[in-house]
Amino acid sequence: MKKKFYRDVFVVLLLAVRRVFLFLPYRAGVSFGGALGRATFRLLPKERKKTLAHLTFAFGKEKSEKEIRALGSRVFEHYGKTLAELALLDKLIPHFDDYVTTQGYEHLDRGLKAGKGIIITTAHFGNWEIMGGYSALKKYPLTVIAKRIYFEKYDRLLVSVREKMKVKTIYRDASVRAMLGVLKSNGILGFVVDQDVDFADGIFVDFFGRPAYTAVAPVRFAMTTGAPIVPAFVVRKGFRHHVIVEPPLELVRTGNQEQDIRINTEKWVRVQEQFIRRYPEMWVWNHRRWKTQAPFLS
């Protein structure tokens, strides 16, 4: 009961803050969100500690402690701006073309023309919801695989944000048939696959020099259906966003299923790491990406 009470308070506060943002001009609201993010970095010691520990692991050999801390603050500033943009979505959508630029959408066009659907792999990077929403509003038939949040009010809020941008949602615990149905209807199936989900079918692959438990669903779906895997990311450029759609991955098919799954999973994870290294302030460093430990082999 106590836990539920705090969750209810959280959503009430979230909705209240959202109403405050609606009274602000778009750019002022995003700037205010960034300021709130920086303040949150100082006020949440547990999240700050995790963020700095992960950043130190990834960049400690090339950045000083002071630089790591400054980067951690920018990570939370980015969080604040991302939430502000979603709160200001009604103001943003009519002006999407003023705030979003794109690169590589010809890869989506060719994939859809082939008729087998498309599998997009992305991350909690940049404002990934805006990337999906912009694409869906441009008539790309996007369905995202999302984690079911077992706090109904918050879950409904996120799903409603996607629906406003014409993005469909399928929960991870839905049937495989429902997911395959998206590809069979020549739709785009989006996987935000950058977190340690130990209950998912996965393997350990290298991520920033350490084994990270990684879902293999995108590769399994691609190898089963023939749909291409297309990595896509969105980079924040001030108040604007630049969507980058990478060329489809060249999947390895040797006939050794286990080996092929590993090699092809490593391919998209490598692209993901390249983007995170290039724009480290845009990723969720407080997530415990290396939580699940690889088994020790003697």
Secondary structure, DSSP 8 states (H G I E B T S, - for coil): -HHHHHHHHHHHHHHHHHHHHHTS-HHHHHHHHHHHHHHHHHH-HHHHHHHHHHHHHHHTTTS-HHHHHHHHHHHHHHHHHHHHHHHTHHHHGGGHHHHEEEE-THHHHHHHHHTS-EEEEE-SBSSHHHHHHHHHHTT--EEEEE---SSHHHHHHHHHHHHHTT-EEEETTS-HHHHHHHHHTT-EEEEE--S--TTSSEEEEEETTEEEEEE-HHHHHHHHH---EEEEEEEEETTEEEEEE---------S-HHHHHHHHHHHHHHHHHHHHHHSGGGB-TTS-TT-S------
